[in-house]
Amino acid sequence: MLRTMFVLAMLPVRVLSGIVLPWFYRQLPTRPERKDSTKLQSKAQTGGLLQPERKILMQQKLITLAVAALASGTALAQSSNVQIYGFLDMGFSHRSDSYNPHVGSKNSLDSGITAGNRLGFKGTEDLGNGLKALFTLEAGFALDDGNHAQGGRLFGRQAFLGLTGDFGTVIAGRLYTPHYTFLSAVDPFKAGTVGRYRNVYDVGVDAGGENLLDPVRVDNTVAYVSPTFSGFNVTAAYSANAIGQENQENGHDNTVIALLPRYTNGPIDVGVSYHRIQDNDSGAGVFSLEKPKITDLTVAGTYDFKVVKLAAIYDRNKITASNNPLPNQGNNAKLKSWLIGATVPFGKHAIQVSYTQSKWDDFTDDSAGKTKQWAVGYTYDLSKRTGFYAAYADLNNDNEKGNKAGKVQRTSAIGDGSNGGTTYQSGFQFGLKHAF
């Protein structure tokens, strides 16, 4: 591929040097015949070189320099690399079993079911001595209606600029959190379709449209990814304000600190994610928390036996706020979640299964709510870039069958890669995806 691109890039130079340049030379008037070389040399030494000959030499030099400049520019272009890429997903969804008894089932043609539709630009430039500049600009959109995703942002999925070299990689901009990047890789459903692990996190602790218990992206972020040593590397990130531009005196900024040590070697992929956000807004989410501090600690990993790939996640969110909604916890509340799952590949086919559960824990009685979800999925690769998928998931909230006094009302729902589940607790989907 690179050889083909190089040949195509050098084609204009070859045409100029092999065809155009000789043609120009033939069009130029010939030099006058030197009948007396001694006389010409004498005139040249005294500044009396014949004008036609001087003009011919100058024209030839200018044409040669122009071709050399074009060749030089083409060579410089080879040190930079820009790629246009994208992902498209369209399918059918059926959702039912709303925890609101007055809401019936729903059928819809949805896009971005397995993952969000996107159009992106990414590239690198070789700066020499092993140092490279890199960037990514990635826009999200809905394929079913053509609208922008991520609240209408132009490059709402990702937008960053950075440097990479022997020291590692440093980038700054709007980024995926290390937490989400890692867990979406562990989840058998890759955080997509109705089977995604994230469904049990959607419990109403959010700000600016972002779920603070399972944050996906953060603004105003600087991140560092270390080199990999024998399969081990570390990602660290800091955000001055996770949602939107920084405020005056930074009084209401939502600061984030994230750390992810990860070990990947052969069949093993395991890591520990630490993510802390200080939300300095009042009334965050449906719980109306007062300036909550949310600390998330996750241990997760996969082991690939080739015939089956096993996955496991254990996650604990601790919320500190002056108006904690749970009884018997003072200013603290804890949400514990876990997942076990597997992917079974066979040829172009694969089957995914998972069981996920989360529970508010107050350690003193059973007044905290619980959500449980099981899911099964199927994929078939039509090619390396195009595939078919299907998935079914069923979710159960404690509040569906009544609550004890003081029990937290769980409102988790069956969402997917781009679409929320509103109030539905059961869903089936199938569709087509294509990457380019």
N, C-alpha and C positions, 0 to 999 in steps of 0.2 A: 504493500500500500504506500509506504513512504517512498519507495523507489519510483512508483508511478507518479506520485505527486511531484517529486523532484524533476522527473523527465518533462512533465507538463509545464512546470514552472520555468525550466530552462529553454523551452521551445521557442519563445519569442527571441531570445538571445541568439539561438542557432539560426533562426530565419534571418535576423538582421546581419549576422556575421557571414553566413553562408550564401545568402541570396541578395539581400538588399544592398549590403555594402559593396560587393563587386559590381552591381548594376550602377550604383552611384559613381564608382570609379570610371566606368566605361563612358558615362555621360560627360565627364569633365574633359575640357580641351587638353590635348596632349602638350607636353612640354616642347618648346621650340628646339629644333635640332642644334646641338652644340657644335658649330663648325670650328670654333676656336676656343678650346677649353682654357687656354692661358688668358685669353681676353676676358672670358666670363669670370674667371677666378679673380682677375684684377678688379673687375667691376664690383664683385661681391665684397671684396676687401675694402673698397672705398664707399660701400653703401649703395652701389649702383646695380644691384641684382635686377635682372629683367622683371618687370611688373607681372607679366602673365605667369612666369614660373613661380614667383612669390605667392601669387593668388592660388595657384594650383596646390602648392604645398600646404598652405593654410587650410584650404577646404578639406583636404585629406586628413589633416590632423584633427580638425573639429569633428568630422564624422567618426573617426576612430575613438576619440574621447567620449562621444555620446554613447557609442556601443559599450564601451568599458564601464561607463556610469550605470547603464541599464543592467549590465551583468552584475555589478557590485550591489545594486539595490535588490536584485533578485536573490543574491546570496544572503544579504542581511535578512530578508523575509523568511529564509529558512530557519532562523534562530527563534522565531515566534510561531506559536501554534494556537489557533482559535478554532473551537469546535462548536457547532450548533447541534443541540440534541433535544429530545422531547419524549413524552410518554402520553399515550391516549388510552382511555378506558371507558367503555360504555356497556351497560347491562340493565337487567330487569330486577326489581326488588319487590318483595311482598313482606309487609310487616303486620303483626297482629298482637293480641293479648296486651292491650294497654292497661297500665295500672290505674288509669282513669276509666271507671266503668261506663262513662258516657261517650267514649271514643271508639269507633269501629276500626276495622282493618284498613290498610292502605296499599295500593299498587302504584308503582312509579317506574319511569324510565330514568335511571340515574347514571351520572358519569363519575369517574374517580372512585370507584368502589374499592378496588384493591389498593390503589394509591392515587394521589391527586394528579390530575392532568397538568402538564407543564410544558413550557417552551423555555429552553435555557441556552446560555452562551457561557463557555468557559475556555480559559486559555492560559498559556504560560509563555514567558519570554526568558531565554537564556541570557543571564547577565554576566556570565563568565565565572571562573573559579568555583564552580559547583553551586552557584547561587542563581535562583530563578524567581521571577515575579509570577504570581498567579492570581486569577480572579474568577468569580462565578456570579452570574446574574440569572436568576430563575423566576419566571412568571408563572403563576397558577391561574387556571381558568376552568369554567364548567363547559364540558363539551355539549351538554344537552341544550343550553341556552346561550353560550358564548360569552357569558359575563365573567369579569375578573373574580378570582377567589381571594382569600385572605383580606376581606374587608375592602376590596377594590384597589389594593396596592399594586403598583406597576410590577415590582419584583418582590412580591410578598413571600415567596417560598424561601429564597436565599438571595443575599446580596453582600459580597465581601471581596476584599482585596488583601493580599499578603505576600510574604516571602517564604521560600523554602530552600533548605540546603542541608549540609551535614549536621547542623545544630538542631534540626527539626523543622517545624512549620509554625509560623505565626500569621494569623488572619484576624481581620477586624470588620465588623458590619452586623448584619442580621443573620443569625446562625441557628442551626439545629442545636438543641441542648445535648451534651454528652449522654445524659440520662435517656432521652428518647432515641438517639442514634443506636445506643447499645440494646435497649429493650426491644426495639422494633426488629433488630437482627436476631434476637433470641426467640421471640414469639413465632410459633409455626405459621401464623397467618400474616406475619410481617406488618403488624398493626393495620391490616386492611380487612375488608369484607366484614360481615356481621360477626365473624369469629374473633375479631381483634381483642387483645388483652385489655385495652383501654376502657372498655365499656363499664367495668366494675369501679373505675375511678371517678366517673362522672356523677359527683354527689353534690355539686353546687358551690364548691369553693373555687371561685374564679374572679378574675379582674381583667377588664379590657378584652373580654372574649376568650381569654386564655385560661385553661384549667390549671390552677396552681398546684394541684396534687400530682399532675402528670404533665409537666410543661414540655411543649414541643419546640418552640422557637423563642429566641430572646433578641431584642434590639440592643444597639449600642454595646456590643460585646467584643471583647478581645479574647482570643483563645490560642493556646499553645499545645501542639501535639509533638511529643518527643520522638526521636528516632526509635526504632524497634531493636531491642537487644535480646536475642535468643527467644523471640516471640513475645517479649514484654514491652509495653509502652504505656505512657501516661498522657492523658488529656486534661488540661486545666483551663478554666474559663472564668471571666469576670464581666458582669454587665453593670454599667452605671445606672441604667434604667431599662428594665426588661420590656416595658410596654410604652412605646412612643418616645418623644424627645425628652431630654432632661428638663426639669422644672427649675424655676428661679430659686436660688439658694439650695437646690436639690432637696427641698423639704418634703416633697411627695414622691420622690423617685423610688422605684422598686428594684433594689439592688439584688444581684444574684452572684453566688459563689458556687462553682461546680468543679468536681474532681472525679476522674475515672481512671484508675489503674486497671489494665486489662492484659490478659495473657492468652495468646492464640498460637497454638503449635500443633500441627497435624489435626487429629480429630477433636482436640479440646479448644474451647473458647469460653473463658470465664472472666468475670470482672466484678468490681465493687464500685457502685456509683454513689457519690455524695452530692446532694443538690440542696442549697439553702436559698430561700428567697425571703427578703424582708419587704413585705407589702406595706407601704406607708400611706395607702389610701384608707379611708374609713368606709365601712359598709361593704366589704368585699363579698360578692356572691350572694346567693339566696339566704345564707346564714347571717348576713350583715355583720361580718366579723370586723372588729376594730383593730386596724393595723396589725394583721396577723404575721407572725414569723413562722414559716413552714420549712421544716427540715426533713429531707427525704434520704433514707439510706436503703440501698438495694443491692442484693447479692444475686447474681444470675449467671447462667451458662448453658452451654450445649455440649453434647458428646455425639460424634458422628460414627456410628458403627457400619456405615455404608448401606446396609439393608434397612436401617432405621436411624433417625437422628432424634435423640432425646433432648428435651428442653425443660428448664426449671427456673422460676423467678420467686424470690421472696423480697417483699418491699414493706417498709414501715415509714409512714408519714406522721410526724409530730407537729401539731399546730398549737402555737402559743398566742392567745389573744385575751384581751381583758373581758370579753363577753363570750367565752367558750359555750357552745350550745349543749354540750353533754353534761349530765349530772355527775356529781362525785369526782370531778376532775380538776377543780379549781380553774386555773387559767390554761390548762393543757388538755389536748384531745389527741388520740392516736387512731390512725387508720392502718390496719395491717392487711396486706394482700399477698396472695401467692398463686402460682400457676404451675401446672405440670402439663406437658404436651409432647407430641411426637410428629415427625414427618416420615412417611414411608414412600420412597421413590421406587419406581419400576419402569425402566425404559423412559418413554416420554411422559409417563403418568406420575402423579404423586398424590398421596392422601395425607391430609393434616387433621389432627385431633387435639383438643385441649380442654382442660377444666380449670376455671379461674374462680377465686373467691376473695371477697374483701369483707372486713368487719370493723366497725367502730368498737374500740376496746376501752372500757373505763375501769377494768380490773376488780370491780366490787360486786356487780350483779349483771344480769343479762339484759340490761336496758338499752344496749347499743344495737343498731341495725346491722343486718348482714345481707350481702348480695352474692349469688352464686350463678355461674354461667358455664354451660358446656357447649362445645362447637365441633363440627366436622366439615371438612372441605375437600375439594378435588380440583386438580389442575391438569391440563393436557397441553404440551408444547407443540404447536403447529409448526413452529420454526424456532430459531434462536431468538427472534424478536417478537413473535406473535404467539399468543396462547389463549386457551379457553379456561374458564374457572367456574366453580359453583360452590356455595357454602350455605350451611344452616346453623343457627345458634338459638338457644333458648336461655333466657335469663330469669332469675327469680329474686324479687325483692321481699324482704321480711314483711314490709307493710302491706303486701298483697293480701295476707290472710289475717290482718288485724294486728294491733300493737298493744304491748303492755304500757302502762302509764310511764311516760318519760322516754319511750323508745324513739330513737331518731328515725325520721321518715326517709327511707332510702328511695331515691328517684333515679336510679341507674336505668339506662335504656340501650337498645340495640342500635348502635351507630355503625359506620364503616369508615373507609379511608378518607372520605370527603363529606359525608352526609350524616347529620345527627339523627338519633333515634327517636327524638321528641319523647313520647310516653310509652313507646312500644317495647315489649319484653321478648318477642319472638320474631325471627326473620329468616327469609330464604332469598338467595340471590344467585344469578348466573350471568355471564357476560364474556366479552372479548377484550383483550388488552394488547397493545402494540407499542414497542419502544423503537425510537429512531435516533 
